[in-house]
Structures are given as structure tokens and as C-alpha cells.
């Protein structure tokens, strides 16, 4: 993957410090980027407003709340993608393009594949 074509700002939403560290390491290793980190969905709107460019959100948050917060208000949604980690199975048809939901339990390979897919979505939407 050629990351020079598009370099999104990675944002991680996670309140578990161990999972946060794993996600930060994954992003750094695979994309050579440091991720911005939040412990809850609450600060996302303000953070997105400060970023001028594409974003890729990876978050442990309620998928419906994410969509309500970001996409329903059209906040940065055209240039963002998200991989949301959910405790329960969530139908894929409920979410806008660029938003994927991974139900627990999941493997690191599944997570990485979803992040790469979201990354590709950002690239295609900016081509």
C-alpha cells in the first residue's frame, strides 16, 4: 500500500489503555502514523472540526451513536471513514458508506483488513 497517495489523520476512540496501546502500535507499524486518541465519542466532533483533511476513525463506541454524532450532522463525513468495534452483532446495512462495524470477538487480522478497507475507501473518495 502506498501511503504517500493519501495520508489520513488516524483517530482512535478507546478507554481501555491496553487496547489503546495495541491500536496505536498497529497504526504506527502498518501506516507509519501516530494516531490521535480519545477515550470517548464525546470529543470527536470537536477534534474533527480541527482537522483539515481525511480522517480514519477506529473506535470502541456504539455504532449508532457514532453515525448519529458524525454522519447525521454531516460533520466531516465526506472525508472520513470509520472502523467501529462493537460488543454485539450489528447489521451492516444500517451504516453509511465508509463506516464498517466489527463485532467482538475479532482477530487482529480481521481488524487490520477492515482498517485497510477503510483506508482504500478514503483513497477512492479522494481520487
PyMOL commands that place a pseudoatom at each C-alpha (Angstrom):
pseudoatom trace, name=CA, resn=UNK, resi=1, chain=A, elem=C, hetatm=0, pos=[0.000, 0.000, 0.000]
pseudoatom trace, name=CA, resn=UNK, resi=2, chain=A, elem=C, hetatm=0, pos=[1.427, 3.375, -0.983]
pseudoatom trace, name=CA, resn=UNK, resi=3, chain=A, elem=C, hetatm=0, pos=[0.583, 5.716, 1.881]
pseudoatom trace, name=CA, resn=UNK, resi=4, chain=A, elem=C, hetatm=0, pos=[2.046, 8.720, 0.070]
pseudoatom trace, name=CA, resn=UNK, resi=5, chain=A, elem=C, hetatm=0, pos=[-1.077, 8.849, -2.115]
pseudoatom trace, name=CA, resn=UNK, resi=6, chain=A, elem=C, hetatm=0, pos=[-3.315, 9.770, 0.820]
pseudoatom trace, name=CA, resn=UNK, resi=7, chain=A, elem=C, hetatm=0, pos=[-2.382, 10.225, 4.438]
pseudoatom trace, name=CA, resn=UNK, resi=8, chain=A, elem=C, hetatm=0, pos=[-5.410, 10.425, 6.699]
pseudoatom trace, name=CA, resn=UNK, resi=9, chain=A, elem=C, hetatm=0, pos=[-5.341, 11.503, 10.291]
pseudoatom trace, name=CA, resn=UNK, resi=10, chain=A, elem=C, hetatm=0, pos=[-5.971, 8.402, 12.384]
pseudoatom trace, name=CA, resn=UNK, resi=11, chain=A, elem=C, hetatm=0, pos=[-8.210, 8.856, 15.423]
pseudoatom trace, name=CA, resn=UNK, resi=12, chain=A, elem=C, hetatm=0, pos=[-8.637, 6.107, 17.995]
pseudoatom trace, name=CA, resn=UNK, resi=13, chain=A, elem=C, hetatm=0, pos=[-11.557, 6.101, 20.425]
pseudoatom trace, name=CA, resn=UNK, resi=14, chain=A, elem=C, hetatm=0, pos=[-10.760, 3.691, 23.240]
pseudoatom trace, name=CA, resn=UNK, resi=15, chain=A, elem=C, hetatm=0, pos=[-10.932, 3.826, 27.035]
pseudoatom trace, name=CA, resn=UNK, resi=16, chain=A, elem=C, hetatm=0, pos=[-9.018, 0.594, 27.754]
pseudoatom trace, name=CA, resn=UNK, resi=17, chain=A, elem=C, hetatm=0, pos=[-5.295, 1.516, 27.948]
pseudoatom trace, name=CA, resn=UNK, resi=18, chain=A, elem=C, hetatm=0, pos=[-4.113, -1.938, 26.786]
pseudoatom trace, name=CA, resn=UNK, resi=19, chain=A, elem=C, hetatm=0, pos=[-6.352, -1.971, 23.712]
pseudoatom trace, name=CA, resn=UNK, resi=20, chain=A, elem=C, hetatm=0, pos=[-5.427, 1.666, 23.019]
pseudoatom trace, name=CA, resn=UNK, resi=21, chain=A, elem=C, hetatm=0, pos=[-1.721, 0.788, 23.087]
pseudoatom trace, name=CA, resn=UNK, resi=22, chain=A, elem=C, hetatm=0, pos=[-2.313, -2.160, 20.727]
pseudoatom trace, name=CA, resn=UNK, resi=23, chain=A, elem=C, hetatm=0, pos=[-4.279, 0.000, 18.291]
pseudoatom trace, name=CA, resn=UNK, resi=24, chain=A, elem=C, hetatm=0, pos=[-1.658, 2.776, 18.365]
pseudoatom trace, name=CA, resn=UNK, resi=25, chain=A, elem=C, hetatm=0, pos=[1.103, 0.238, 17.690]
pseudoatom trace, name=CA, resn=UNK, resi=26, chain=A, elem=C, hetatm=0, pos=[-0.871, -1.299, 14.821]
pseudoatom trace, name=CA, resn=UNK, resi=27, chain=A, elem=C, hetatm=0, pos=[-1.367, 2.096, 13.141]
pseudoatom trace, name=CA, resn=UNK, resi=28, chain=A, elem=C, hetatm=0, pos=[2.252, 3.062, 13.654]
pseudoatom trace, name=CA, resn=UNK, resi=29, chain=A, elem=C, hetatm=0, pos=[3.527, -0.254, 12.284]
pseudoatom trace, name=CA, resn=UNK, resi=30, chain=A, elem=C, hetatm=0, pos=[1.188, -0.527, 9.277]
pseudoatom trace, name=CA, resn=UNK, resi=31, chain=A, elem=C, hetatm=0, pos=[0.808, 3.124, 8.253]
pseudoatom trace, name=CA, resn=UNK, resi=32, chain=A, elem=C, hetatm=0, pos=[3.789, 4.854, 9.882]
pseudoatom trace, name=CA, resn=UNK, resi=33, chain=A, elem=C, hetatm=0, pos=[1.460, 7.364, 11.519]
pseudoatom trace, name=CA, resn=UNK, resi=34, chain=A, elem=C, hetatm=0, pos=[0.836, 8.389, 15.099]
pseudoatom trace, name=CA, resn=UNK, resi=35, chain=A, elem=C, hetatm=0, pos=[-2.840, 8.298, 15.984]
pseudoatom trace, name=CA, resn=UNK, resi=36, chain=A, elem=C, hetatm=0, pos=[-4.767, 10.918, 17.903]
pseudoatom trace, name=CA, resn=UNK, resi=37, chain=A, elem=C, hetatm=0, pos=[-6.542, 9.310, 20.849]
pseudoatom trace, name=CA, resn=UNK, resi=38, chain=A, elem=C, hetatm=0, pos=[-9.830, 9.912, 22.644]
pseudoatom trace, name=CA, resn=UNK, resi=39, chain=A, elem=C, hetatm=0, pos=[-11.322, 7.910, 25.472]
pseudoatom trace, name=CA, resn=UNK, resi=40, chain=A, elem=C, hetatm=0, pos=[-14.937, 8.548, 24.412]
pseudoatom trace, name=CA, resn=UNK, resi=41, chain=A, elem=C, hetatm=0, pos=[-17.045, 9.624, 21.451]
pseudoatom trace, name=CA, resn=UNK, resi=42, chain=A, elem=C, hetatm=0, pos=[-17.788, 12.946, 23.180]
pseudoatom trace, name=CA, resn=UNK, resi=43, chain=A, elem=C, hetatm=0, pos=[-14.659, 14.755, 21.971]
pseudoatom trace, name=CA, resn=UNK, resi=44, chain=A, elem=C, hetatm=0, pos=[-14.798, 13.521, 18.376]
pseudoatom trace, name=CA, resn=UNK, resi=45, chain=A, elem=C, hetatm=0, pos=[-16.905, 16.328, 16.900]
pseudoatom trace, name=CA, resn=UNK, resi=46, chain=A, elem=C, hetatm=0, pos=[-14.535, 18.996, 18.216]
pseudoatom trace, name=CA, resn=UNK, resi=47, chain=A, elem=C, hetatm=0, pos=[-11.485, 17.078, 17.013]
pseudoatom trace, name=CA, resn=UNK, resi=48, chain=A, elem=C, hetatm=0, pos=[-12.920, 16.539, 13.530]
pseudoatom trace, name=CA, resn=UNK, resi=49, chain=A, elem=C, hetatm=0, pos=[-13.667, 20.259, 13.283]
pseudoatom trace, name=CA, resn=UNK, resi=50, chain=A, elem=C, hetatm=0, pos=[-9.961, 20.984, 13.826]
pseudoatom trace, name=CA, resn=UNK, resi=51, chain=A, elem=C, hetatm=0, pos=[-8.690, 18.572, 11.165]
pseudoatom trace, name=CA, resn=UNK, resi=52, chain=A, elem=C, hetatm=0, pos=[-8.430, 19.802, 7.602]
pseudoatom trace, name=CA, resn=UNK, resi=53, chain=A, elem=C, hetatm=0, pos=[-8.200, 16.598, 5.613]
pseudoatom trace, name=CA, resn=UNK, resi=54, chain=A, elem=C, hetatm=0, pos=[-9.261, 12.975, 5.570]
pseudoatom trace, name=CA, resn=UNK, resi=55, chain=A, elem=C, hetatm=0, pos=[-9.694, 11.052, 8.806]
pseudoatom trace, name=CA, resn=UNK, resi=56, chain=A, elem=C, hetatm=0, pos=[-9.911, 7.410, 9.674]
pseudoatom trace, name=CA, resn=UNK, resi=57, chain=A, elem=C, hetatm=0, pos=[-11.617, 6.719, 12.985]
pseudoatom trace, name=CA, resn=UNK, resi=58, chain=A, elem=C, hetatm=0, pos=[-11.053, 3.423, 14.776]
pseudoatom trace, name=CA, resn=UNK, resi=59, chain=A, elem=C, hetatm=0, pos=[-13.265, 3.223, 17.780]
pseudoatom trace, name=CA, resn=UNK, resi=60, chain=A, elem=C, hetatm=0, pos=[-14.799, 1.242, 20.552]
pseudoatom trace, name=CA, resn=UNK, resi=61, chain=A, elem=C, hetatm=0, pos=[-18.106, 3.051, 20.617]
pseudoatom trace, name=CA, resn=UNK, resi=62, chain=A, elem=C, hetatm=0, pos=[-21.740, 2.419, 19.904]
pseudoatom trace, name=CA, resn=UNK, resi=63, chain=A, elem=C, hetatm=0, pos=[-22.005, 2.382, 16.095]
pseudoatom trace, name=CA, resn=UNK, resi=64, chain=A, elem=C, hetatm=0, pos=[-25.441, 4.020, 16.105]
pseudoatom trace, name=CA, resn=UNK, resi=65, chain=A, elem=C, hetatm=0, pos=[-24.168, 6.840, 18.342]
pseudoatom trace, name=CA, resn=UNK, resi=66, chain=A, elem=C, hetatm=0, pos=[-21.194, 7.345, 16.008]
pseudoatom trace, name=CA, resn=UNK, resi=67, chain=A, elem=C, hetatm=0, pos=[-23.460, 7.671, 12.973]
pseudoatom trace, name=CA, resn=UNK, resi=68, chain=A, elem=C, hetatm=0, pos=[-25.837, 9.960, 14.868]
pseudoatom trace, name=CA, resn=UNK, resi=69, chain=A, elem=C, hetatm=0, pos=[-22.963, 12.147, 16.030]
pseudoatom trace, name=CA, resn=UNK, resi=70, chain=A, elem=C, hetatm=0, pos=[-20.877, 12.332, 12.859]
pseudoatom trace, name=CA, resn=UNK, resi=71, chain=A, elem=C, hetatm=0, pos=[-22.970, 11.435, 9.834]
pseudoatom trace, name=CA, resn=UNK, resi=72, chain=A, elem=C, hetatm=0, pos=[-26.397, 12.687, 10.856]
pseudoatom trace, name=CA, resn=UNK, resi=73, chain=A, elem=C, hetatm=0, pos=[-24.904, 16.163, 11.343]
pseudoatom trace, name=CA, resn=UNK, resi=74, chain=A, elem=C, hetatm=0, pos=[-22.720, 15.821, 8.218]
pseudoatom trace, name=CA, resn=UNK, resi=75, chain=A, elem=C, hetatm=0, pos=[-19.633, 16.617, 10.289]
pseudoatom trace, name=CA, resn=UNK, resi=76, chain=A, elem=C, hetatm=0, pos=[-16.599, 15.789, 8.179]
pseudoatom trace, name=CA, resn=UNK, resi=77, chain=A, elem=C, hetatm=0, pos=[-18.368, 12.662, 6.911]
pseudoatom trace, name=CA, resn=UNK, resi=78, chain=A, elem=C, hetatm=0, pos=[-17.444, 13.150, 3.256]
pseudoatom trace, name=CA, resn=UNK, resi=79, chain=A, elem=C, hetatm=0, pos=[-13.742, 12.840, 4.013]
pseudoatom trace, name=CA, resn=UNK, resi=80, chain=A, elem=C, hetatm=0, pos=[-13.855, 10.316, 6.821]
pseudoatom trace, name=CA, resn=UNK, resi=81, chain=A, elem=C, hetatm=0, pos=[-14.067, 6.585, 7.248]
pseudoatom trace, name=CA, resn=UNK, resi=82, chain=A, elem=C, hetatm=0, pos=[-14.559, 4.541, 10.381]
pseudoatom trace, name=CA, resn=UNK, resi=83, chain=A, elem=C, hetatm=0, pos=[-13.934, 1.068, 11.718]
pseudoatom trace, name=CA, resn=UNK, resi=84, chain=A, elem=C, hetatm=0, pos=[-16.091, 0.632, 14.803]
pseudoatom trace, name=CA, resn=UNK, resi=85, chain=A, elem=C, hetatm=0, pos=[-15.565, -2.151, 17.313]
pseudoatom trace, name=CA, resn=UNK, resi=86, chain=A, elem=C, hetatm=0, pos=[-18.858, -3.372, 18.731]
pseudoatom trace, name=CA, resn=UNK, resi=87, chain=A, elem=C, hetatm=0, pos=[-19.728, -5.675, 21.600]
pseudoatom trace, name=CA, resn=UNK, resi=88, chain=A, elem=C, hetatm=0, pos=[-22.719, -7.010, 19.680]
pseudoatom trace, name=CA, resn=UNK, resi=89, chain=A, elem=C, hetatm=0, pos=[-23.534, -8.032, 16.145]
pseudoatom trace, name=CA, resn=UNK, resi=90, chain=A, elem=C, hetatm=0, pos=[-24.762, -5.034, 14.168]
pseudoatom trace, name=CA, resn=UNK, resi=91, chain=A, elem=C, hetatm=0, pos=[-26.368, -5.237, 10.708]
pseudoatom trace, name=CA, resn=UNK, resi=92, chain=A, elem=C, hetatm=0, pos=[-24.056, -3.728, 8.075]
pseudoatom trace, name=CA, resn=UNK, resi=93, chain=A, elem=C, hetatm=0, pos=[-26.895, -2.159, 6.072]
pseudoatom trace, name=CA, resn=UNK, resi=94, chain=A, elem=C, hetatm=0, pos=[-27.601, 0.405, 8.793]
pseudoatom trace, name=CA, resn=UNK, resi=95, chain=A, elem=C, hetatm=0, pos=[-24.470, 2.470, 8.213]
pseudoatom trace, name=CA, resn=UNK, resi=96, chain=A, elem=C, hetatm=0, pos=[-23.253, 4.958, 5.613]
pseudoatom trace, name=CA, resn=UNK, resi=97, chain=A, elem=C, hetatm=0, pos=[-20.566, 4.029, 3.104]
pseudoatom trace, name=CA, resn=UNK, resi=98, chain=A, elem=C, hetatm=0, pos=[-17.158, 4.159, 4.723]
pseudoatom trace, name=CA, resn=UNK, resi=99, chain=A, elem=C, hetatm=0, pos=[-18.397, 3.008, 8.131]
pseudoatom trace, name=CA, resn=UNK, resi=100, chain=A, elem=C, hetatm=0, pos=[-17.731, -0.625, 8.978]
pseudoatom trace, name=CA, resn=UNK, resi=101, chain=A, elem=C, hetatm=0, pos=[-18.561, -2.435, 12.182]
pseudoatom trace, name=CA, resn=UNK, resi=102, chain=A, elem=C, hetatm=0, pos=[-16.607, -5.374, 13.570]
pseudoatom trace, name=CA, resn=UNK, resi=103, chain=A, elem=C, hetatm=0, pos=[-18.461, -7.359, 16.239]
pseudoatom trace, name=CA, resn=UNK, resi=104, chain=A, elem=C, hetatm=0, pos=[-16.479, -8.875, 19.126]
pseudoatom trace, name=CA, resn=UNK, resi=105, chain=A, elem=C, hetatm=0, pos=[-14.734, -11.202, 19.279]
pseudoatom trace, name=CA, resn=UNK, resi=106, chain=A, elem=C, hetatm=0, pos=[-12.494, -10.433, 16.308]
pseudoatom trace, name=CA, resn=UNK, resi=107, chain=A, elem=C, hetatm=0, pos=[-8.938, -11.218, 15.293]
pseudoatom trace, name=CA, resn=UNK, resi=108, chain=A, elem=C, hetatm=0, pos=[-6.178, -8.705, 14.666]
pseudoatom trace, name=CA, resn=UNK, resi=109, chain=A, elem=C, hetatm=0, pos=[-6.171, -9.840, 11.014]
pseudoatom trace, name=CA, resn=UNK, resi=110, chain=A, elem=C, hetatm=0, pos=[-9.881, -9.007, 10.723]
pseudoatom trace, name=CA, resn=UNK, resi=111, chain=A, elem=C, hetatm=0, pos=[-9.292, -5.619, 12.309]
pseudoatom trace, name=CA, resn=UNK, resi=112, chain=A, elem=C, hetatm=0, pos=[-6.342, -4.843, 10.045]
pseudoatom trace, name=CA, resn=UNK, resi=113, chain=A, elem=C, hetatm=0, pos=[-8.283, -5.914, 6.940]
pseudoatom trace, name=CA, resn=UNK, resi=114, chain=A, elem=C, hetatm=0, pos=[-11.148, -3.586, 7.930]
pseudoatom trace, name=CA, resn=UNK, resi=115, chain=A, elem=C, hetatm=0, pos=[-8.755, -0.688, 8.540]
pseudoatom trace, name=CA, resn=UNK, resi=116, chain=A, elem=C, hetatm=0, pos=[-7.105, -1.251, 5.149]
pseudoatom trace, name=CA, resn=UNK, resi=117, chain=A, elem=C, hetatm=0, pos=[-10.543, -1.368, 3.521]
pseudoatom trace, name=CA, resn=UNK, resi=118, chain=A, elem=C, hetatm=0, pos=[-11.486, 1.951, 5.178]
pseudoatom trace, name=CA, resn=UNK, resi=119, chain=A, elem=C, hetatm=0, pos=[-8.138, 3.364, 4.053]
pseudoatom trace, name=CA, resn=UNK, resi=120, chain=A, elem=C, hetatm=0, pos=[-8.927, 2.284, 0.476]
pseudoatom trace, name=CA, resn=UNK, resi=121, chain=A, elem=C, hetatm=0, pos=[-12.379, 3.893, 0.760]
pseudoatom trace, name=CA, resn=UNK, resi=122, chain=A, elem=C, hetatm=0, pos=[-10.748, 7.208, 1.672]
pseudoatom trace, name=CA, resn=UNK, resi=123, chain=A, elem=C, hetatm=0, pos=[-8.364, 6.899, -1.252]
pseudoatom trace, name=CA, resn=UNK, resi=124, chain=A, elem=C, hetatm=0, pos=[-11.175, 6.181, -3.729]
pseudoatom trace, name=CA, resn=UNK, resi=125, chain=A, elem=C, hetatm=0, pos=[-13.295, 9.057, -2.450]
pseudoatom trace, name=CA, resn=UNK, resi=126, chain=A, elem=C, hetatm=0, pos=[-10.390, 11.482, -2.998]
pseudoatom trace, name=CA, resn=UNK, resi=127, chain=A, elem=C, hetatm=0, pos=[-9.360, 10.249, -6.464]
for i in range(1, 127): cmd.bond("trace and resi %d" % i, "trace and resi %d" % (i + 1))
show_as sticks, trace
zoom trace
